Amino acid sequence: MRKAFFPLLLVTSAMFAYAPVVIAHADYESTMGLVQKVMYFHAPSGMVMLISAIVCGVASALYLWKKDPAADRVAIAAAELTALFGLIVLVTGPLWARKAWGVWWVWEARLTMSFVGWLIAVGYLFVRKYGGPGSDKLAAGLAVFGTANVPFIYVSVNIWRTMHPMTTVVPTLQPGMRGAFWFSALTIFMLYGLMLAARVHLERQRTALDQLYLAEED
Amino acid sequence: MMRRLLLVVWLVAVAAAPALAFQPPAAQSEYVPVKDLPPVDQLPAAPLLVAAYSFIWLAAMFYLWTIWRRLGKVEAEMRALEQRRSHSR
Protein backbone atom coordinates (compact mmCIF):
# COMPACT_ATOMS: atom_id res chain seq x y z
CA MET A 1 0.00 0.00 0.00
CA ARG A 2 2.86 2.36 0.88
CA LYS A 3 4.34 2.03 -2.65
CA ALA A 4 0.96 2.59 -4.29
CA PHE A 5 0.00 5.53 -2.04
CA PHE A 6 1.69 8.40 -3.90
CA PRO A 7 0.79 7.24 -7.45
CA LEU A 8 -2.82 6.77 -6.28
CA LEU A 9 -2.77 10.19 -4.61
CA LEU A 10 -1.60 11.74 -7.90
CA VAL A 11 -4.34 9.95 -9.88
CA THR A 12 -6.99 10.96 -7.33
CA SER A 13 -5.80 14.59 -7.31
CA ALA A 14 -5.98 14.68 -11.12
CA MET A 15 -9.49 13.19 -11.03
CA PHE A 16 -10.51 15.65 -8.30
CA ALA A 17 -9.24 18.55 -10.41
CA TYR A 18 -10.91 17.24 -13.58
CA ALA A 19 -14.26 16.35 -11.95
CA PRO A 20 -15.70 19.92 -12.22
CA VAL A 21 -15.09 19.80 -16.01
CA VAL A 22 -16.95 16.46 -16.27
CA ILE A 23 -19.75 17.83 -14.07
CA ALA A 24 -20.00 21.04 -16.12
CA HIS A 25 -20.59 18.93 -19.26
CA ALA A 26 -23.28 16.78 -17.61
CA ASP A 27 -26.93 17.41 -18.57
CA TYR A 28 -28.86 20.04 -16.67
CA GLU A 29 -31.73 18.77 -14.52
CA SER A 30 -35.08 20.10 -15.75
CA THR A 31 -36.48 21.70 -12.59
CA MET A 32 -33.39 22.65 -10.56
CA GLY A 33 -30.99 23.65 -13.35
CA LEU A 34 -27.43 24.59 -12.37
CA VAL A 35 -27.72 24.11 -8.61
CA GLN A 36 -28.50 20.39 -9.09
CA LYS A 37 -24.81 19.97 -9.98
CA VAL A 38 -24.03 20.20 -6.25
CA MET A 39 -25.37 16.62 -6.15
CA TYR A 40 -22.32 15.20 -7.98
CA PHE A 41 -20.14 15.62 -4.89
CA HIS A 42 -22.86 15.89 -2.21
CA ALA A 43 -24.36 12.42 -2.79
CA PRO A 44 -21.00 10.53 -3.00
CA SER A 45 -19.87 12.35 0.16
CA GLY A 46 -23.06 11.13 1.83
CA MET A 47 -22.34 7.57 0.67
CA VAL A 48 -18.79 7.81 2.04
CA MET A 49 -20.09 9.20 5.34
CA LEU A 50 -22.35 6.15 5.74
CA ILE A 51 -19.65 3.67 4.62
CA SER A 52 -17.19 5.28 7.03
CA ALA A 53 -19.68 5.05 9.92
CA ILE A 54 -20.09 1.32 9.15
CA VAL A 55 -16.28 0.84 8.99
CA CYS A 56 -15.95 2.65 12.33
CA GLY A 57 -18.73 0.57 13.95
CA VAL A 58 -17.48 -2.80 12.65
CA ALA A 59 -13.87 -2.00 13.66
CA SER A 60 -15.08 -0.86 17.10
CA ALA A 61 -17.11 -4.05 17.57
CA LEU A 62 -14.02 -6.08 16.63
CA TYR A 63 -11.97 -4.06 19.10
CA LEU A 64 -14.48 -4.69 21.89
CA TRP A 65 -14.66 -8.39 21.06
CA LYS A 66 -11.04 -9.31 20.15
CA LYS A 67 -9.17 -6.42 21.88
CA ASP A 68 -7.22 -5.96 18.65
CA PRO A 69 -5.39 -2.57 18.65
CA ALA A 70 -5.29 -2.61 14.83
CA ALA A 71 -9.11 -2.54 14.77
CA ASP A 72 -9.06 0.41 17.16
CA ARG A 73 -6.70 2.31 14.84
CA VAL A 74 -9.08 1.75 11.91
CA ALA A 75 -12.05 2.82 14.08
CA ILE A 76 -10.55 6.16 15.12
CA ALA A 77 -9.45 6.90 11.53
CA ALA A 78 -12.92 6.06 10.18
CA ALA A 79 -14.61 8.18 12.89
CA GLU A 80 -12.56 11.21 11.89
CA LEU A 81 -13.46 10.68 8.23
CA THR A 82 -17.16 10.20 9.10
CA ALA A 83 -17.01 13.61 10.78
CA LEU A 84 -15.20 15.15 7.79
CA PHE A 85 -17.49 13.79 5.07
CA GLY A 86 -20.52 14.40 7.31
CA LEU A 87 -19.49 18.05 7.54
CA ILE A 88 -19.18 18.21 3.74
CA VAL A 89 -22.69 16.72 3.40
CA LEU A 90 -24.16 19.09 6.00
CA VAL A 91 -22.61 22.16 4.34
CA THR A 92 -23.19 21.35 0.65
CA GLY A 93 -26.76 20.08 1.25
CA PRO A 94 -28.08 23.41 2.57
CA LEU A 95 -26.29 25.28 -0.26
CA TRP A 96 -28.34 23.16 -2.69
CA ALA A 97 -31.53 23.35 -0.61
CA ARG A 98 -31.47 27.15 -0.46
CA LYS A 99 -32.10 27.28 -4.20
CA ALA A 100 -34.04 24.04 -4.67
CA TRP A 101 -36.35 24.29 -1.63
CA GLY A 102 -36.09 27.97 -0.75
CA VAL A 103 -34.73 27.25 2.74
CA TRP A 104 -31.31 26.36 4.11
CA TRP A 105 -32.55 23.62 6.43
CA VAL A 106 -35.68 21.61 7.25
CA TRP A 107 -35.97 19.34 10.27
CA GLU A 108 -37.15 16.39 8.18
CA ALA A 109 -36.14 12.73 8.66
CA ARG A 110 -33.13 12.45 6.31
CA LEU A 111 -31.52 15.73 7.34
CA THR A 112 -32.12 15.24 11.05
CA MET A 113 -30.82 11.66 11.06
CA SER A 114 -27.73 12.63 9.06
CA PHE A 115 -27.08 15.40 11.58
CA VAL A 116 -27.45 12.90 14.44
CA GLY A 117 -25.06 10.51 12.63
CA TRP A 118 -22.51 13.31 12.32
CA LEU A 119 -22.95 14.22 16.01
CA ILE A 120 -22.26 10.59 16.99
CA ALA A 121 -18.97 10.68 15.01
CA VAL A 122 -17.98 14.00 16.60
CA GLY A 123 -19.03 12.60 20.01
CA TYR A 124 -16.75 9.58 19.42
CA LEU A 125 -13.80 11.90 18.73
CA PHE A 126 -14.52 14.04 21.81
CA VAL A 127 -14.73 10.93 24.02
CA ARG A 128 -11.40 9.68 22.60
CA LYS A 129 -9.71 13.04 23.18
CA TYR A 130 -11.08 14.05 26.57
CA GLY A 131 -12.52 10.82 28.02
CA GLY A 132 -9.40 9.78 29.92
CA PRO A 133 -8.48 6.14 30.67
CA GLY A 134 -10.95 3.60 29.26
CA SER A 135 -12.34 6.09 26.77
CA ASP A 136 -11.38 3.79 23.87
CA LYS A 137 -13.99 1.20 24.93
CA LEU A 138 -16.62 3.83 25.71
CA ALA A 139 -16.10 5.39 22.28
CA ALA A 140 -16.23 1.95 20.64
CA GLY A 141 -19.68 1.38 22.16
CA LEU A 142 -20.80 4.75 20.82
CA ALA A 143 -19.51 3.84 17.34
CA VAL A 144 -21.60 0.64 17.32
CA PHE A 145 -24.71 2.78 17.97
CA GLY A 146 -23.55 5.10 15.17
CA THR A 147 -23.55 2.15 12.77
CA ALA A 148 -27.06 1.13 13.88
CA ASN A 149 -28.20 4.61 12.77
CA VAL A 150 -26.87 4.13 9.19
CA PRO A 151 -29.70 1.99 7.70
CA PHE A 152 -32.26 4.45 9.12
CA ILE A 153 -30.48 7.37 7.43
CA TYR A 154 -30.47 5.46 4.12
CA VAL A 155 -34.12 4.34 4.09
CA SER A 156 -35.54 7.46 5.76
CA VAL A 157 -36.34 9.05 2.37
CA ASN A 158 -38.29 5.98 1.26
CA ILE A 159 -40.34 5.23 4.38
CA TRP A 160 -41.16 8.76 5.56
CA ARG A 161 -42.55 11.63 3.53
CA THR A 162 -39.55 13.91 3.19
CA MET A 163 -38.48 16.73 0.89
CA HIS A 164 -35.13 15.06 0.18
CA PRO A 165 -34.79 13.20 -3.16
CA MET A 166 -35.33 9.45 -2.82
CA THR A 167 -32.70 6.70 -3.09
CA THR A 168 -34.05 5.80 -6.54
CA VAL A 169 -32.55 9.00 -7.99
CA VAL A 170 -29.02 7.60 -8.37
CA PRO A 171 -29.86 4.20 -9.99
CA THR A 172 -32.22 5.90 -12.46
CA LEU A 173 -29.84 8.68 -13.55
CA GLN A 174 -30.01 9.39 -17.28
CA PRO A 175 -26.90 8.61 -19.42
CA GLY A 176 -26.09 12.34 -19.64
CA MET A 177 -25.72 12.50 -15.86
CA ARG A 178 -24.70 8.94 -14.98
CA GLY A 179 -21.09 9.14 -16.23
CA ALA A 180 -20.37 12.40 -14.39
CA PHE A 181 -21.93 11.06 -11.21
CA TRP A 182 -19.92 7.83 -11.13
CA PHE A 183 -16.72 9.67 -12.07
CA SER A 184 -17.25 12.01 -9.09
CA ALA A 185 -18.22 9.09 -6.86
CA LEU A 186 -15.08 7.13 -7.81
CA THR A 187 -12.97 10.23 -7.08
CA ILE A 188 -14.54 10.63 -3.63
CA PHE A 189 -14.22 6.89 -2.86
CA MET A 190 -10.53 6.92 -3.83
CA LEU A 191 -9.95 10.05 -1.76
CA TYR A 192 -11.62 8.35 1.18
CA GLY A 193 -9.47 5.22 0.80
CA LEU A 194 -6.28 7.26 0.69
CA MET A 195 -7.26 9.43 3.65
CA LEU A 196 -8.16 6.34 5.66
CA ALA A 197 -4.82 4.68 4.84
CA ALA A 198 -2.90 7.85 5.77
CA ARG A 199 -4.85 8.31 9.01
CA VAL A 200 -4.35 4.65 10.04
CA HIS A 201 -0.63 5.06 9.32
CA LEU A 202 -0.56 8.12 11.62
CA GLU A 203 -2.20 6.10 14.39
CA ARG A 204 0.29 3.25 13.85
CA GLN A 205 3.20 5.71 14.19
CA ARG A 206 1.67 7.10 17.40
CA THR A 207 1.53 3.57 18.83
CA ALA A 208 5.18 3.04 17.84
CA LEU A 209 6.11 6.32 19.57
CA ASP A 210 4.28 5.26 22.75
CA GLN A 211 6.21 1.98 22.69
CA LEU A 212 9.50 3.88 22.32
CA TYR A 213 8.66 5.97 25.40
CA LEU A 214 7.77 2.81 27.34
CA ALA A 215 11.04 1.18 26.28
CA GLU A 216 12.94 4.27 27.43
CA GLU A 217 11.24 4.19 30.84
CA ASP A 218 12.25 0.54 31.24
CA MET B 1 -83.94 15.30 -34.21
CA MET B 2 -82.82 16.58 -30.83
CA ARG B 3 -81.06 13.29 -30.15
CA ARG B 4 -79.13 13.52 -33.44
CA LEU B 5 -78.10 17.08 -32.69
CA LEU B 6 -76.78 16.06 -29.26
CA LEU B 7 -74.88 13.16 -30.86
CA VAL B 8 -73.22 15.51 -33.37
CA VAL B 9 -72.27 17.96 -30.59
CA TRP B 10 -70.83 15.10 -28.54
CA LEU B 11 -68.85 13.74 -31.52
CA VAL B 12 -67.46 17.20 -32.30
CA ALA B 13 -66.49 17.68 -28.67
CA VAL B 14 -64.73 14.29 -28.54
CA ALA B 15 -62.89 14.98 -31.78
CA ALA B 16 -61.91 18.50 -30.76
CA ALA B 17 -60.67 17.55 -27.28
CA PRO B 18 -57.20 16.27 -28.36
CA ALA B 19 -56.74 19.25 -30.65
CA LEU B 20 -57.58 21.62 -27.80
CA ALA B 21 -55.35 19.67 -25.42
CA PHE B 22 -52.35 20.07 -27.71
CA GLN B 23 -52.73 23.81 -28.16
CA PRO B 24 -49.54 25.79 -27.47
CA PRO B 25 -49.45 27.68 -24.18
CA ALA B 26 -51.05 31.09 -24.13
CA ALA B 27 -48.90 33.88 -25.48
CA GLN B 28 -47.04 35.96 -22.91
CA SER B 29 -49.15 39.03 -22.24
CA GLU B 30 -46.48 40.92 -20.25
CA TYR B 31 -42.80 40.71 -19.33
CA VAL B 32 -42.03 40.06 -15.65
CA PRO B 33 -38.82 41.65 -14.28
CA VAL B 34 -36.57 39.27 -12.30
CA LYS B 35 -37.02 41.38 -9.16
CA ASP B 36 -40.77 40.62 -9.21
CA LEU B 37 -40.23 36.85 -9.15
CA PRO B 38 -40.50 34.89 -5.88
CA PRO B 39 -37.23 35.10 -3.86
CA VAL B 40 -36.22 31.48 -4.67
CA ASP B 41 -36.43 32.08 -8.43
CA GLN B 42 -34.36 35.28 -8.14
CA LEU B 43 -31.52 33.55 -6.31
CA PRO B 44 -28.57 32.88 -8.64
CA ALA B 45 -27.37 29.26 -8.47
CA ALA B 46 -23.73 29.83 -9.50
CA PRO B 47 -22.47 31.32 -6.19
CA LEU B 48 -24.08 28.45 -4.25
CA LEU B 49 -22.47 25.89 -6.56
CA VAL B 50 -19.07 27.58 -6.37
CA ALA B 51 -19.36 27.80 -2.56
CA ALA B 52 -20.21 24.07 -2.33
CA TYR B 53 -17.26 22.97 -4.49
CA SER B 54 -14.85 25.40 -2.82
CA PHE B 55 -15.85 24.04 0.58
CA ILE B 56 -15.27 20.44 -0.51
CA TRP B 57 -11.83 21.34 -1.91
CA LEU B 58 -10.82 23.33 1.17
CA ALA B 59 -12.07 20.68 3.61
CA ALA B 60 -10.22 17.86 1.78
CA MET B 61 -6.99 19.87 1.45
CA PHE B 62 -7.13 21.04 5.08
CA TYR B 63 -7.66 17.50 6.35
CA LEU B 64 -4.77 16.10 4.28
CA TRP B 65 -2.58 18.94 5.57
CA THR B 66 -3.50 18.14 9.20
CA ILE B 67 -2.57 14.45 8.66
CA TRP B 68 0.77 15.46 7.08
CA ARG B 69 1.46 17.90 9.95
CA ARG B 70 0.55 15.43 12.72
CA LEU B 71 2.59 12.70 11.06
CA GLY B 72 5.56 15.07 10.77
CA LYS B 73 5.36 15.87 14.50
CA VAL B 74 5.16 12.21 15.55
CA GLU B 75 8.04 11.17 13.27
CA ALA B 76 10.21 14.09 14.47
CA GLU B 77 9.54 13.05 18.06
CA MET B 78 10.44 9.44 17.20
CA ARG B 79 13.73 10.53 15.61
CA ALA B 80 14.58 12.70 18.65
CA LEU B 81 13.84 9.81 20.98
CA GLU B 82 15.93 7.38 18.93
CA GLN B 83 18.84 9.84 18.96
CA ARG B 84 18.55 10.30 22.72
CA ARG B 85 18.57 6.54 23.22
CA SER B 86 21.60 6.02 20.97
CA HIS B 87 23.53 8.78 22.83
CA SER B 88 22.71 7.29 26.21
CA ARG B 89 24.06 3.83 25.21
Chai-1 contact restraints between the chains, C-beta under 6 A:
chainA,res_idxA,chainB,res_idxB,connection_type,confidence,min_distance_angstrom,max_distance_angstrom,comment,restraint_id
A,L34,B,A45,contact,1.0,0.0,6.0,A-B,restraint_1
A,V35,B,A45,contact,1.0,0.0,6.0,A-B,restraint_2
A,V35,B,L48,contact,1.0,0.0,6.0,A-B,restraint_3
A,K37,B,L49,contact,1.0,0.0,6.0,A-B,restraint_4
A,V38,B,L49,contact,1.0,0.0,6.0,A-B,restraint_5
A,V38,B,A52,contact,1.0,0.0,6.0,A-B,restraint_6
A,F41,B,I56,contact,1.0,0.0,6.0,A-B,restraint_7
A,L84,B,Y63,contact,1.0,0.0,6.0,A-B,restraint_8
A,I88,B,I56,contact,1.0,0.0,6.0,A-B,restraint_9
A,I88,B,A59,contact,1.0,0.0,6.0,A-B,restraint_10
A,V91,B,F55,contact,1.0,0.0,6.0,A-B,restraint_11
A,T92,B,A52,contact,1.0,0.0,6.0,A-B,restraint_12
A,L95,B,L48,contact,1.0,0.0,6.0,A-B,restraint_13
A,L95,B,A51,contact,1.0,0.0,6.0,A-B,restraint_14
A,L95,B,A52,contact,1.0,0.0,6.0,A-B,restraint_15
A,K99,B,L43,contact,1.0,0.0,6.0,A-B,restraint_16
A,K99,B,A45,contact,1.0,0.0,6.0,A-B,restraint_17
A,K99,B,L48,contact,1.0,0.0,6.0,A-B,restraint_18
A,G102,B,V40,contact,1.0,0.0,6.0,A-B,restraint_19
A,A198,B,I67,contact,1.0,0.0,6.0,A-B,restraint_20
A,R199,B,I67,contact,1.0,0.0,6.0,A-B,restraint_21
A,L202,B,I67,contact,1.0,0.0,6.0,A-B,restraint_22
A,L202,B,R70,contact,1.0,0.0,6.0,A-B,restraint_23
A,L202,B,L71,contact,1.0,0.0,6.0,A-B,restraint_24
A,Q205,B,V74,contact,1.0,0.0,6.0,A-B,restraint_25
A,R206,B,V74,contact,1.0,0.0,6.0,A-B,restraint_26
A,L209,B,V74,contact,1.0,0.0,6.0,A-B,restraint_27
A,L209,B,E77,contact,1.0,0.0,6.0,A-B,restraint_28
A,L209,B,M78,contact,1.0,0.0,6.0,A-B,restraint_29
A,L212,B,L81,contact,1.0,0.0,6.0,A-B,restraint_30
